[in-house]
Amino acid sequence: MEISDKLLCLFSADVTIEDDKYVVEVPRREIETGSVEPGETYRVALISDDSDSSTQSESQSQSKSSSAPSEPQPPVEEGEIRYVEVEDIGKQGDGIARVERGYVIIVPDAEIGERVKVEITEVKSNFAVGEIIEEDF
């Protein structure tokens, strides 16, 4: 499956029925981190959790070529610009922000509640480091 460079966020959600329409709820964190703006229109793609056999064999062949097939890939890349909100302070005193799937971005010199624009400078499987390039956007 090919994923567009325009992907703003990725999350799992249930489809519910309200009156005469089906509803997919966007998690609050996607709005609060600036990935999605209320009142804007977005294209939505739905991907089933149930895989058919052709999709399974395709994903199995792809996972054989990757170094860590059981782990999801980080949702950020080096050099990427992100808008994040610092939610916590780590043991070393650095700010901690979370993006898709709870992935952690460590933001040195940031404080809880700050909303900052960061450039991702380092990416690991379970966290990334982001350097502040603009404060309080």
C-alpha positions as CSV (number, residue, x, y, z in Angstrom):
1,M,0.0,0.0,0.0
2,E,1.3,3.4,-0.9
3,I,0.9,6.2,1.6
4,S,0.7,9.9,0.5
5,D,3.2,12.4,1.6
6,K,0.2,14.6,2.5
7,L,-0.8,12.2,5.3
8,L,-1.6,14.5,8.3
9,C,-2.4,11.8,11.0
10,L,-3.0,8.2,11.4
11,F,-5.2,6.6,14.1
12,S,-7.6,3.8,14.8
13,A,-11.3,4.5,15.3
14,D,-14.6,2.7,15.5
15,V,-17.4,3.5,13.1
16,T,-20.6,4.3,15.0
17,I,-24.2,5.1,13.9
18,E,-25.8,8.4,14.9
19,D,-29.3,9.0,13.5
20,D,-29.0,8.5,9.8
21,K,-25.2,8.7,9.4
22,Y,-22.1,6.8,10.2
23,V,-19.5,8.6,12.4
24,V,-15.7,8.2,12.7
25,E,-14.4,10.1,15.7
26,V,-11.1,12.0,15.4
27,P,-9.1,11.7,18.7
28,R,-8.7,15.0,20.5
29,R,-4.9,14.8,20.4
30,E,-5.0,15.0,16.6
31,I,-6.8,18.4,16.8
32,E,-4.7,19.6,19.8
33,T,-1.4,18.9,18.1
34,G,-2.4,20.9,15.0
35,S,-2.5,17.9,12.6
36,V,-6.2,18.6,11.9
37,E,-8.2,21.8,12.1
38,P,-11.9,21.9,13.1
39,G,-14.1,23.2,10.3
40,E,-11.7,22.1,7.5
41,T,-12.5,19.3,5.0
42,Y,-10.2,16.3,4.7
43,R,-10.0,13.2,2.5
44,V,-10.5,10.1,4.7
45,A,-9.3,6.6,3.9
46,L,-10.6,3.6,5.8
47,I,-8.5,0.5,6.1
48,S,-9.9,-2.7,7.5
49,D,-8.3,-4.6,10.3
50,D,-9.3,-7.8,8.5
51,S,-6.7,-8.8,5.9
52,D,-7.4,-11.1,3.0
53,S,-4.8,-13.7,2.1
54,S,-3.3,-11.6,-0.8
55,T,-2.7,-8.7,1.5
56,Q,-1.2,-11.0,4.2
57,S,1.2,-12.5,1.8
58,E,2.2,-9.1,0.4
59,S,2.8,-7.8,3.9
60,Q,4.7,-10.9,4.9
61,S,7.0,-10.5,1.9
62,Q,7.6,-6.9,2.7
63,S,8.3,-7.6,6.4
64,K,11.0,-10.2,5.4
65,S,12.9,-7.4,3.8
66,S,12.7,-5.0,6.7
67,S,14.9,-5.2,9.8
68,A,12.1,-5.2,12.4
69,P,9.0,-6.7,10.9
70,S,7.0,-6.9,14.1
71,E,7.5,-3.2,15.0
72,P,5.7,-0.3,13.3
73,Q,7.8,2.3,11.6
74,P,8.3,5.6,13.4
75,P,5.7,8.2,12.3
76,V,8.3,10.9,11.8
77,E,11.5,11.2,9.7
78,E,14.7,13.2,10.2
79,G,14.3,16.7,8.9
80,E,10.5,16.7,9.2
81,I,8.8,19.7,10.7
82,R,6.1,19.1,13.3
83,Y,3.9,21.2,15.5
84,V,3.7,19.6,18.9
85,E,2.5,20.3,22.4
86,V,4.7,19.4,25.3
87,E,2.8,17.1,27.7
88,D,5.4,16.1,30.2
89,I,9.0,16.6,31.4
90,G,11.4,13.6,31.2
91,K,13.9,12.6,33.9
92,Q,16.6,14.6,32.1
93,G,14.4,17.7,32.2
94,D,13.5,17.7,28.5
95,G,10.0,18.2,27.2
96,I,8.0,15.2,26.0
97,A,5.4,15.4,23.2
98,R,3.4,12.6,21.8
99,V,2.2,12.2,18.2
100,E,0.6,9.3,16.3
101,R,0.2,6.0,18.2
102,G,1.7,7.7,21.3
103,Y,5.1,8.0,19.7
104,V,7.4,10.2,21.8
105,I,9.3,13.3,20.6
106,I,11.8,14.6,23.1
107,V,12.0,18.4,22.9
108,P,15.0,19.9,24.8
109,D,14.5,23.2,26.6
110,A,10.7,23.0,26.4
111,E,8.2,23.2,29.3
112,I,4.8,21.5,29.9
113,G,2.0,23.2,27.9
114,E,4.3,24.9,25.4
115,R,3.2,24.5,21.7
116,V,6.3,24.5,19.6
117,K,7.3,24.0,16.0
118,V,10.2,21.5,15.9
119,E,12.5,20.0,13.3
120,I,13.1,16.3,13.9
121,T,16.9,15.8,14.3
122,E,17.1,12.2,15.4
123,V,14.7,9.2,14.9
124,K,14.8,5.9,16.9
125,S,12.3,3.1,16.9
126,N,10.6,4.3,20.1
127,F,11.3,8.0,20.2
128,A,12.6,11.0,18.3
129,V,14.4,14.2,19.2
130,G,13.0,17.5,17.9
131,E,14.8,20.9,18.0
132,I,12.6,23.9,18.6
133,I,12.5,26.2,15.6
134,E,9.5,28.3,16.6
135,E,7.9,28.8,20.1
136,D,4.3,29.4,20.9
137,F,2.9,29.1,17.4
